[in-house]
Amino acid sequence: MPSNMTTDGPPQGEVTFLGRGLAVMHGRRLSLKVCPHCSQRNEQRIADKGYRNWCAYVPTLSDARPVAAD
Protein backbone atom coordinates (compact mmCIF):
# COMPACT_ATOMS: atom_id res chain seq x y z
CA MET A 1 0.00 0.00 0.00
CA PRO A 2 1.46 3.44 -0.89
CA SER A 3 2.55 5.50 2.11
CA ASN A 4 -0.18 8.12 1.52
CA MET A 5 -3.05 5.60 1.60
CA THR A 6 -5.04 4.89 4.73
CA THR A 7 -7.36 1.98 5.38
CA ASP A 8 -9.93 4.09 7.21
CA GLY A 9 -10.42 7.14 5.01
CA PRO A 10 -9.33 9.07 1.92
CA PRO A 11 -5.69 9.05 0.74
CA GLN A 12 -3.42 11.52 2.53
CA GLY A 13 -0.96 14.01 1.05
CA GLU A 14 -1.20 15.05 -2.60
CA VAL A 15 -4.22 13.69 -4.48
CA THR A 16 -5.89 14.04 -7.85
CA PHE A 17 -9.52 13.46 -8.78
CA LEU A 18 -9.56 10.56 -11.22
CA GLY A 19 -6.21 11.81 -12.57
CA ARG A 20 -7.11 15.52 -12.87
CA GLY A 21 -6.45 18.54 -10.69
CA LEU A 22 -4.35 18.65 -7.53
CA ALA A 23 -5.29 18.80 -3.88
CA VAL A 24 -3.66 18.10 -0.55
CA MET A 25 -5.42 16.01 2.11
CA HIS A 26 -4.61 16.53 5.81
CA GLY A 27 -6.84 14.12 7.71
CA ARG A 28 -10.36 14.95 6.49
CA ARG A 29 -9.34 18.52 5.48
CA LEU A 30 -8.87 19.16 1.77
CA SER A 31 -6.99 22.03 0.12
CA LEU A 32 -7.91 22.22 -3.59
CA LYS A 33 -4.84 23.64 -5.38
CA VAL A 34 -5.76 23.03 -9.07
CA CYS A 35 -9.35 22.42 -10.16
CA PRO A 36 -10.00 19.15 -12.04
CA HIS A 37 -13.04 20.71 -13.72
CA CYS A 38 -11.65 23.98 -15.16
CA SER A 39 -7.90 23.22 -14.76
CA GLN A 40 -7.21 26.58 -13.10
CA ARG A 41 -5.12 27.22 -9.98
CA ASN A 42 -7.17 28.12 -6.93
CA GLU A 43 -6.42 31.15 -4.73
CA GLN A 44 -4.82 29.93 -1.47
CA ARG A 45 -7.49 31.19 0.95
CA ILE A 46 -10.23 29.56 -1.18
CA ALA A 47 -8.16 26.41 -1.79
CA ASP A 48 -8.07 25.82 1.95
CA LYS A 49 -11.88 25.89 2.01
CA GLY A 50 -11.88 22.83 -0.29
CA TYR A 51 -13.74 24.10 -3.36
CA ARG A 52 -13.13 26.13 -6.53
CA ASN A 53 -14.47 29.68 -6.26
CA TRP A 54 -14.63 30.55 -9.97
CA CYS A 55 -16.43 27.49 -11.41
CA ALA A 56 -18.00 26.34 -8.08
CA TYR A 57 -16.50 22.81 -8.33
CA VAL A 58 -16.82 20.83 -5.09
CA PRO A 59 -14.64 17.69 -5.04
CA THR A 60 -15.99 14.24 -4.34
CA LEU A 61 -13.69 12.42 -1.92
CA SER A 62 -14.60 9.06 -3.46
CA ASP A 63 -12.85 10.29 -6.65
CA ALA A 64 -9.61 11.18 -4.78
CA ARG A 65 -6.57 9.19 -5.89
CA PRO A 66 -3.04 9.48 -4.45
CA VAL A 67 -0.45 11.19 -6.64
CA ALA A 68 1.97 8.52 -7.83
CA ALA A 69 5.49 8.86 -6.45
CA ASP A 70 8.19 9.09 -9.11
mmCIF file as gemmi writes it, N, C-alpha and C atoms, coordinates in Angstrom:
data_model
loop_
_atom_site.group_PDB
_atom_site.id
_atom_site.type_symbol
_atom_site.label_atom_id
_atom_site.label_alt_id
_atom_site.label_comp_id
_atom_site.label_asym_id
_atom_site.label_entity_id
_atom_site.label_seq_id
_atom_site.pdbx_PDB_ins_code
_atom_site.Cartn_x
_atom_site.Cartn_y
_atom_site.Cartn_z
_atom_site.occupancy
_atom_site.B_iso_or_equiv
_atom_site.pdbx_formal_charge
_atom_site.auth_seq_id
_atom_site.auth_asym_id
_atom_site.pdbx_PDB_model_num
ATOM 1 N N . MET Axp A 1 ? 0.853 -1.164 0 1 0 ? 1 A 1
ATOM 2 C CA . MET Axp A 1 ? 0 0 0 1 0 ? 1 A 1
ATOM 3 C C . MET Axp A 1 ? 0.908 1.239 0 1 0 ? 1 A 1
ATOM 4 N N . PRO Axp A 2 ? 0.655 2.222 -0.892 1 0 ? 2 A 1
ATOM 5 C CA . PRO Axp A 2 ? 1.46 3.441 -0.891 1 0 ? 2 A 1
ATOM 6 C C . PRO Axp A 2 ? 1.403 4.132 0.465 1 0 ? 2 A 1
ATOM 7 N N . SER Axp A 3 ? 2.461 4.877 0.787 1 0 ? 3 A 1
ATOM 8 C CA . SER Axp A 3 ? 2.546 5.502 2.107 1 0 ? 3 A 1
ATOM 9 C C . SER Axp A 3 ? 1.474 6.548 2.357 1 0 ? 3 A 1
ATOM 10 N N . ASN Axp A 4 ? 0.84 7.094 1.29 1 0 ? 4 A 1
ATOM 11 C CA . ASN Axp A 4 ? -0.181 8.115 1.515 1 0 ? 4 A 1
ATOM 12 C C . ASN Axp A 4 ? -1.597 7.55 1.481 1 0 ? 4 A 1
ATOM 13 N N . MET Axp A 5 ? -1.732 6.227 1.533 1 0 ? 5 A 1
ATOM 14 C CA . MET Axp A 5 ? -3.052 5.6 1.601 1 0 ? 5 A 1
ATOM 15 C C . MET Axp A 5 ? -3.347 5.23 3.051 1 0 ? 5 A 1
ATOM 16 N N . THR Axp A 6 ? -4.606 5.338 3.417 1 0 ? 6 A 1
ATOM 17 C CA . THR Axp A 6 ? -5.036 4.885 4.732 1 0 ? 6 A 1
ATOM 18 C C . THR Axp A 6 ? -6.14 3.869 4.526 1 0 ? 6 A 1
ATOM 19 N N . THR Axp A 7 ? -6.313 2.995 5.5 1 0 ? 7 A 1
ATOM 20 C CA . THR Axp A 7 ? -7.356 1.985 5.378 1 0 ? 7 A 1
ATOM 21 C C . THR Axp A 7 ? -8.699 2.48 5.894 1 0 ? 7 A 1
ATOM 22 N N . ASP Axp A 8 ? -8.701 3.62 6.587 1 0 ? 8 A 1
ATOM 23 C CA . ASP Axp A 8 ? -9.934 4.087 7.211 1 0 ? 8 A 1
ATOM 24 C C . ASP Axp A 8 ? -10.415 5.443 6.703 1 0 ? 8 A 1
ATOM 25 N N . GLY Axp A 9 ? -9.982 5.847 5.526 1 0 ? 9 A 1
ATOM 26 C CA . GLY Axp A 9 ? -10.416 7.142 5.008 1 0 ? 9 A 1
ATOM 27 C C . GLY Axp A 9 ? -9.78 7.441 3.666 1 0 ? 9 A 1
ATOM 28 N N . PRO Axp A 10 ? -9.881 8.683 3.221 1 0 ? 10 A 1
ATOM 29 C CA . PRO Axp A 10 ? -9.329 9.066 1.922 1 0 ? 10 A 1
ATOM 30 C C . PRO Axp A 10 ? -7.799 9.057 1.95 1 0 ? 10 A 1
ATOM 31 N N . PRO Axp A 11 ? -7.156 9.002 0.779 1 0 ? 11 A 1
ATOM 32 C CA . PRO Axp A 11 ? -5.695 9.053 0.742 1 0 ? 11 A 1
ATOM 33 C C . PRO Axp A 11 ? -5.196 10.363 1.334 1 0 ? 11 A 1
ATOM 34 N N . GLN Axp A 12 ? -4.001 10.339 1.898 1 0 ? 12 A 1
ATOM 35 C CA . GLN Axp A 12 ? -3.419 11.521 2.532 1 0 ? 12 A 1
ATOM 36 C C . GLN Axp A 12 ? -2.315 12.093 1.658 1 0 ? 12 A 1
ATOM 37 N N . GLY Axp A 13 ? -1.995 13.352 1.855 1 0 ? 13 A 1
ATOM 38 C CA . GLY Axp A 13 ? -0.961 14.011 1.053 1 0 ? 13 A 1
ATOM 39 C C . GLY Axp A 13 ? -1.554 14.513 -0.257 1 0 ? 13 A 1
ATOM 40 N N . GLU Axp A 14 ? -0.733 14.556 -1.303 1 0 ? 14 A 1
ATOM 41 C CA . GLU Axp A 14 ? -1.2 15.054 -2.599 1 0 ? 14 A 1
ATOM 42 C C . GLU Axp A 14 ? -2.122 14.044 -3.27 1 0 ? 14 A 1
ATOM 43 N N . VAL Axp A 15 ? -3.25 14.533 -3.777 1 0 ? 15 A 1
ATOM 44 C CA . VAL Axp A 15 ? -4.222 13.69 -4.476 1 0 ? 15 A 1
ATOM 45 C C . VAL Axp A 15 ? -4.685 14.374 -5.752 1 0 ? 15 A 1
ATOM 46 N N . THR Axp A 16 ? -5.201 13.547 -6.67 1 0 ? 16 A 1
ATOM 47 C CA . THR Axp A 16 ? -5.89 14.043 -7.854 1 0 ? 16 A 1
ATOM 48 C C . THR Axp A 16 ? -7.316 13.516 -7.784 1 0 ? 16 A 1
ATOM 49 N N . PHE Axp A 17 ? -8.135 13.943 -8.71 1 0 ? 17 A 1
ATOM 50 C CA . PHE Axp A 17 ? -9.516 13.456 -8.782 1 0 ? 17 A 1
ATOM 51 C C . PHE Axp A 17 ? -9.671 12.741 -10.11 1 0 ? 17 A 1
ATOM 52 N N . LEU Axp A 18 ? -9.542 11.414 -10.037 1 0 ? 18 A 1
ATOM 53 C CA . LEU Axp A 18 ? -9.559 10.561 -11.225 1 0 ? 18 A 1
ATOM 54 C C . LEU Axp A 18 ? -8.505 11.022 -12.234 1 0 ? 18 A 1
ATOM 55 N N . GLY Axp A 19 ? -7.337 11.431 -11.718 1 0 ? 19 A 1
ATOM 56 C CA . GLY Axp A 19 ? -6.214 11.814 -12.573 1 0 ? 19 A 1
ATOM 57 C C . GLY Axp A 19 ? -6.173 13.268 -12.992 1 0 ? 19 A 1
ATOM 58 N N . ARG Axp A 20 ? -7.079 14.097 -12.507 1 0 ? 20 A 1
ATOM 59 C CA . ARG Axp A 20 ? -7.11 15.52 -12.872 1 0 ? 20 A 1
ATOM 60 C C . ARG Axp A 20 ? -7.043 16.386 -11.628 1 0 ? 20 A 1
ATOM 61 N N . GLY Axp A 21 ? -6.516 17.599 -11.8 1 0 ? 21 A 1
ATOM 62 C CA . GLY Axp A 21 ? -6.448 18.544 -10.688 1 0 ? 21 A 1
ATOM 63 C C . GLY Axp A 21 ? -5.38 18.163 -9.676 1 0 ? 21 A 1
ATOM 64 N N . LEU Axp A 22 ? -5.3 18.923 -8.613 1 0 ? 22 A 1
ATOM 65 C CA . LEU Axp A 22 ? -4.347 18.654 -7.533 1 0 ? 22 A 1
ATOM 66 C C . LEU Axp A 22 ? -4.908 19.212 -6.24 1 0 ? 22 A 1
ATOM 67 N N . ALA Axp A 23 ? -4.851 18.389 -5.215 1 0 ? 23 A 1
ATOM 68 C CA . ALA Axp A 23 ? -5.288 18.804 -3.882 1 0 ? 23 A 1
ATOM 69 C C . ALA Axp A 23 ? -4.35 18.179 -2.86 1 0 ? 23 A 1
ATOM 70 N N . VAL Axp A 24 ? -4.426 18.665 -1.651 1 0 ? 24 A 1
ATOM 71 C CA . VAL Axp A 24 ? -3.657 18.097 -0.546 1 0 ? 24 A 1
ATOM 72 C C . VAL Axp A 24 ? -4.636 17.744 0.564 1 0 ? 24 A 1
ATOM 73 N N . MET Axp A 25 ? -4.569 16.484 1.016 1 0 ? 25 A 1
ATOM 74 C CA . MET Axp A 25 ? -5.417 16.01 2.107 1 0 ? 25 A 1
ATOM 75 C C . MET Axp A 25 ? -4.612 15.996 3.398 1 0 ? 25 A 1
ATOM 76 N N . HIS Axp A 26 ? -5.172 16.565 4.455 1 0 ? 26 A 1
ATOM 77 C CA . HIS Axp A 26 ? -4.609 16.525 5.807 1 0 ? 26 A 1
ATOM 78 C C . HIS Axp A 26 ? -5.718 16.006 6.704 1 0 ? 26 A 1
ATOM 79 N N . GLY Axp A 27 ? -5.729 14.723 6.971 1 0 ? 27 A 1
ATOM 80 C CA . GLY Axp A 27 ? -6.845 14.119 7.712 1 0 ? 27 A 1
ATOM 81 C C . GLY Axp A 27 ? -8.079 14.162 6.833 1 0 ? 27 A 1
ATOM 82 N N . ARG Axp A 28 ? -9.147 14.795 7.3 1 0 ? 28 A 1
ATOM 83 C CA . ARG Axp A 28 ? -10.363 14.949 6.485 1 0 ? 28 A 1
ATOM 84 C C . ARG Axp A 28 ? -10.417 16.327 5.834 1 0 ? 28 A 1
ATOM 85 N N . ARG Axp A 29 ? -9.388 17.161 6.034 1 0 ? 29 A 1
ATOM 86 C CA . ARG Axp A 29 ? -9.336 18.515 5.478 1 0 ? 29 A 1
ATOM 87 C C . ARG Axp A 29 ? -8.694 18.492 4.094 1 0 ? 29 A 1
ATOM 88 N N . LEU Axp A 30 ? -9.34 19.141 3.145 1 0 ? 30 A 1
ATOM 89 C CA . LEU Axp A 30 ? -8.873 19.158 1.766 1 0 ? 30 A 1
ATOM 90 C C . LEU Axp A 30 ? -8.525 20.583 1.351 1 0 ? 30 A 1
ATOM 91 N N . SER Axp A 31 ? -7.388 20.747 0.694 1 0 ? 31 A 1
ATOM 92 C CA . SER Axp A 31 ? -6.991 22.028 0.124 1 0 ? 31 A 1
ATOM 93 C C . SER Axp A 31 ? -6.889 21.822 -1.391 1 0 ? 31 A 1
ATOM 94 N N . LEU Axp A 32 ? -7.824 22.409 -2.14 1 0 ? 32 A 1
ATOM 95 C CA . LEU Axp A 32 ? -7.907 22.219 -3.587 1 0 ? 32 A 1
ATOM 96 C C . LEU Axp A 32 ? -7.003 23.223 -4.302 1 0 ? 32 A 1
ATOM 97 N N . LYS Axp A 33 ? -5.846 22.767 -4.766 1 0 ? 33 A 1
ATOM 98 C CA . LYS Axp A 33 ? -4.843 23.643 -5.384 1 0 ? 33 A 1
ATOM 99 C C . LYS Axp A 33 ? -5.154 23.931 -6.852 1 0 ? 33 A 1
ATOM 100 N N . VAL Axp A 34 ? -5.438 22.88 -7.645 1 0 ? 34 A 1
ATOM 101 C CA . VAL Axp A 34 ? -5.756 23.027 -9.068 1 0 ? 34 A 1
ATOM 102 C C . VAL Axp A 34 ? -7.06 22.284 -9.334 1 0 ? 34 A 1
ATOM 103 N N . CYS Axp A 35 ? -8.019 22.974 -9.924 1 0 ? 35 A 1
ATOM 104 C CA . CYS Axp A 35 ? -9.35 22.417 -10.156 1 0 ? 35 A 1
ATOM 105 C C . CYS Axp A 35 ? -9.34 21.349 -11.259 1 0 ? 35 A 1
ATOM 106 N N . PRO Axp A 36 ? -9.919 20.178 -11.007 1 0 ? 36 A 1
ATOM 107 C CA . PRO Axp A 36 ? -9.996 19.155 -12.041 1 0 ? 36 A 1
ATOM 108 C C . PRO Axp A 36 ? -11.062 19.465 -13.096 1 0 ? 36 A 1
ATOM 109 N N . HIS Axp A 37 ? -11.968 20.37 -12.789 1 0 ? 37 A 1
ATOM 110 C CA . HIS Axp A 37 ? -13.042 20.711 -13.725 1 0 ? 37 A 1
ATOM 111 C C . HIS Axp A 37 ? -12.598 21.768 -14.736 1 0 ? 37 A 1
ATOM 112 N N . CYS Axp A 38 ? -12.032 22.885 -14.257 1 0 ? 38 A 1
ATOM 113 C CA . CYS Axp A 38 ? -11.651 23.983 -15.162 1 0 ? 38 A 1
ATOM 114 C C . CYS Axp A 38 ? -10.135 24.106 -15.345 1 0 ? 38 A 1
ATOM 115 N N . SER Axp A 39 ? -9.364 23.286 -14.646 1 0 ? 39 A 1
ATOM 116 C CA . SER Axp A 39 ? -7.896 23.224 -14.759 1 0 ? 39 A 1
ATOM 117 C C . SER Axp A 39 ? -7.192 24.509 -14.349 1 0 ? 39 A 1
ATOM 118 N N . GLN Axp A 40 ? -7.815 25.337 -13.542 1 0 ? 40 A 1
ATOM 119 C CA . GLN Axp A 40 ? -7.209 26.583 -13.1 1 0 ? 40 A 1
ATOM 120 C C . GLN Axp A 40 ? -6.734 26.467 -11.658 1 0 ? 40 A 1
ATOM 121 N N . ARG Axp A 41 ? -5.661 27.186 -11.344 1 0 ? 41 A 1
ATOM 122 C CA . ARG Axp A 41 ? -5.124 27.221 -9.98 1 0 ? 41 A 1
ATOM 123 C C . ARG Axp A 41 ? -6.092 28.002 -9.09 1 0 ? 41 A 1
ATOM 124 N N . ASN Axp A 42 ? -6.266 27.515 -7.898 1 0 ? 42 A 1
ATOM 125 C CA . ASN Axp A 42 ? -7.174 28.121 -6.932 1 0 ? 42 A 1
ATOM 126 C C . ASN Axp A 42 ? -6.404 29.091 -6.036 1 0 ? 42 A 1
ATOM 127 N N . GLU Axp A 43 ? -7.009 30.204 -5.675 1 0 ? 43 A 1
ATOM 128 C CA . GLU Axp A 43 ? -6.416 31.147 -4.73 1 0 ? 43 A 1
ATOM 129 C C . GLU Axp A 43 ? -6.258 30.444 -3.374 1 0 ? 43 A 1
ATOM 130 N N . GLN Axp A 44 ? -5.15 30.672 -2.684 1 0 ? 44 A 1
ATOM 131 C CA . GLN Axp A 44 ? -4.82 29.927 -1.467 1 0 ? 44 A 1
ATOM 132 C C . GLN Axp A 44 ? -5.919 29.967 -0.409 1 0 ? 44 A 1
ATOM 133 N N . ARG Axp A 45 ? -6.483 31.139 -0.121 1 0 ? 45 A 1
ATOM 134 C CA . ARG Axp A 45 ? -7.492 31.189 0.951 1 0 ? 45 A 1
ATOM 135 C C . ARG Axp A 45 ? -8.768 30.449 0.564 1 0 ? 45 A 1
ATOM 136 N N . ILE Axp A 46 ? -9.078 30.349 -0.722 1 0 ? 46 A 1
ATOM 137 C CA . ILE Axp A 46 ? -10.229 29.562 -1.18 1 0 ? 46 A 1
ATOM 138 C C . ILE Axp A 46 ? -9.848 28.091 -1.263 1 0 ? 46 A 1
ATOM 139 N N . ALA Axp A 47 ? -8.621 27.792 -1.704 1 0 ? 47 A 1
ATOM 140 C CA . ALA Axp A 47 ? -8.155 26.405 -1.792 1 0 ? 47 A 1
ATOM 141 C C . ALA Axp A 47 ? -8.316 25.705 -0.452 1 0 ? 47 A 1
ATOM 142 N N . ASP Axp A 48 ? -7.982 26.405 0.621 1 0 ? 48 A 1
ATOM 143 C CA . ASP Axp A 48 ? -8.066 25.822 1.951 1 0 ? 48 A 1
ATOM 144 C C . ASP Axp A 48 ? -9.502 25.58 2.411 1 0 ? 48 A 1
ATOM 145 N N . LYS Axp A 49 ? -10.466 26.162 1.707 1 0 ? 49 A 1
ATOM 146 C CA . LYS Axp A 49 ? -11.879 25.893 2.01 1 0 ? 49 A 1
ATOM 147 C C . LYS Axp A 49 ? -12.364 24.629 1.313 1 0 ? 49 A 1
ATOM 148 N N . GLY Axp A 50 ? -11.578 24.118 0.327 1 0 ? 50 A 1
ATOM 149 C CA . GLY Axp A 50 ? -11.876 22.827 -0.29 1 0 ? 50 A 1
ATOM 150 C C . GLY Axp A 50 ? -12.763 22.875 -1.521 1 0 ? 50 A 1
ATOM 151 N N . TYR Axp A 51 ? -12.951 24.029 -2.129 1 0 ? 51 A 1
ATOM 152 C CA . TYR Axp A 51 ? -13.743 24.101 -3.357 1 0 ? 51 A 1
ATOM 153 C C . TYR Axp A 51 ? -13.115 25.118 -4.298 1 0 ? 51 A 1
ATOM 154 N N . ARG Axp A 52 ? -13.629 25.198 -5.534 1 0 ? 52 A 1
ATOM 155 C CA . ARG Axp A 52 ? -13.133 26.135 -6.527 1 0 ? 52 A 1
ATOM 156 C C . ARG Axp A 52 ? -14.097 27.3 -6.601 1 0 ? 52 A 1
ATOM 157 N N . ASN Axp A 53 ? -13.623 28.498 -6.32 1 0 ? 53 A 1
ATOM 158 C CA . ASN Axp A 53 ? -14.468 29.683 -6.257 1 0 ? 53 A 1
ATOM 159 C C . ASN Axp A 53 ? -15.039 30.054 -7.629 1 0 ? 53 A 1
ATOM 160 N N . TRP Axp A 54 ? -14.216 30.063 -8.659 1 0 ? 54 A 1
ATOM 161 C CA . TRP Axp A 54 ? -14.628 30.554 -9.972 1 0 ? 54 A 1
ATOM 162 C C . TRP Axp A 54 ? -15.69 29.674 -10.643 1 0 ? 54 A 1
ATOM 163 N N . CYS Axp A 55 ? -15.468 28.369 -10.707 1 0 ? 55 A 1
ATOM 164 C CA . CYS Axp A 55 ? -16.425 27.491 -11.407 1 0 ? 55 A 1
ATOM 165 C C . CYS Axp A 55 ? -17.344 26.734 -10.444 1 0 ? 55 A 1
ATOM 166 N N . ALA Axp A 56 ? -17.16 26.936 -9.137 1 0 ? 56 A 1
ATOM 167 C CA . ALA Axp A 56 ? -17.997 26.337 -8.084 1 0 ? 56 A 1
ATOM 168 C C . ALA Axp A 56 ? -17.861 24.818 -7.982 1 0 ? 56 A 1
ATOM 169 N N . TYR Axp A 57 ? -16.729 24.251 -8.436 1 0 ? 57 A 1
ATOM 170 C CA . TYR Axp A 57 ? -16.495 22.813 -8.326 1 0 ? 57 A 1
ATOM 171 C C . TYR Axp A 57 ? -16.298 22.432 -6.86 1 0 ? 57 A 1
ATOM 172 N N . VAL Axp A 58 ? -16.984 21.391 -6.429 1 0 ? 58 A 1
ATOM 173 C CA . VAL Axp A 58 ? -16.818 20.833 -5.093 1 0 ? 58 A 1
ATOM 174 C C . VAL Axp A 58 ? -16.365 19.383 -5.281 1 0 ? 58 A 1
ATOM 175 N N . PRO Axp A 59 ? -15.168 19.027 -4.81 1 0 ? 59 A 1
ATOM 176 C CA . PRO Axp A 59 ? -14.642 17.685 -5.038 1 0 ? 59 A 1
ATOM 177 C C . PRO Axp A 59 ? -15.426 16.597 -4.325 1 0 ? 59 A 1
ATOM 178 N N . THR Axp A 60 ? -15.4 15.435 -4.923 1 0 ? 60 A 1
ATOM 179 C CA . THR Axp A 60 ? -15.991 14.238 -4.336 1 0 ? 60 A 1
ATOM 180 C C . THR Axp A 60 ? -14.848 13.391 -3.802 1 0 ? 60 A 1
ATOM 181 N N . LEU Axp A 61 ? -14.802 13.165 -2.507 1 0 ? 61 A 1
ATOM 182 C CA . LEU Axp A 61 ? -13.693 12.424 -1.918 1 0 ? 61 A 1
ATOM 183 C C . LEU Axp A 61 ? -13.583 11.001 -2.443 1 0 ? 61 A 1
ATOM 184 N N . SER Axp A 62 ? -14.673 10.418 -2.905 1 0 ? 62 A 1
ATOM 185 C CA . SER Axp A 62 ? -14.602 9.065 -3.461 1 0 ? 62 A 1
ATOM 186 C C . SER Axp A 62 ? -13.814 9.038 -4.774 1 0 ? 62 A 1
ATOM 187 N N . ASP Axp A 63 ? -13.649 10.208 -5.425 1 0 ? 63 A 1
ATOM 188 C CA . ASP Axp A 63 ? -12.848 10.291 -6.652 1 0 ? 63 A 1
ATOM 189 C C . ASP Axp A 63 ? -11.378 10.574 -6.383 1 0 ? 63 A 1
ATOM 190 N N . ALA Axp A 64 ? -10.992 10.842 -5.129 1 0 ? 64 A 1
ATOM 191 C CA . ALA Axp A 64 ? -9.61 11.18 -4.783 1 0 ? 64 A 1
ATOM 192 C C . ALA Axp A 64 ? -8.698 9.977 -4.968 1 0 ? 64 A 1
ATOM 193 N N . ARG Axp A 65 ? -7.584 10.211 -5.662 1 0 ? 65 A 1
ATOM 194 C CA . ARG Axp A 65 ? -6.575 9.186 -5.894 1 0 ? 65 A 1
ATOM 195 C C . ARG Axp A 65 ? -5.217 9.766 -5.493 1 0 ? 65 A 1
ATOM 196 N N . PRO Axp A 66 ? -4.355 8.967 -4.831 1 0 ? 66 A 1
ATOM 197 C CA . PRO Axp A 66 ? -3.044 9.48 -4.447 1 0 ? 66 A 1
ATOM 198 C C . PRO Axp A 66 ? -2.208 9.815 -5.678 1 0 ? 66 A 1
ATOM 199 N N . VAL Axp A 67 ? -1.378 10.847 -5.565 1 0 ? 67 A 1
ATOM 200 C CA . VAL Axp A 67 ? -0.454 11.194 -6.639 1 0 ? 67 A 1
ATOM 201 C C . VAL Axp A 67 ? 0.661 10.158 -6.604 1 0 ? 67 A 1
ATOM 202 N N . ALA Axp A 68 ? 0.939 9.555 -7.752 1 0 ? 68 A 1
ATOM 203 C CA . ALA Axp A 68 ? 1.966 8.516 -7.831 1 0 ? 68 A 1
ATOM 204 C C . ALA Axp A 68 ? 3.344 9.102 -7.562 1 0 ? 68 A 1
ATOM 205 N N . ALA Axp A 69 ? 4.115 8.43 -6.72 1 0 ? 69 A 1
ATOM 206 C CA . ALA Axp A 69 ? 5.488 8.857 -6.445 1 0 ? 69 A 1
ATOM 207 C C . ALA Axp A 69 ? 6.375 8.477 -7.628 1 0 ? 69 A 1
ATOM 208 N N . ASP Axp A 70 ? 7.293 9.372 -7.994 1 0 ? 70 A 1
ATOM 209 C CA . ASP Axp A 70 ? 8.19 9.093 -9.114 1 0 ? 70 A 1
ATOM 210 C C . ASP Axp A 70 ? 9.315 8.173 -8.723 1 0 ? 70 A 1
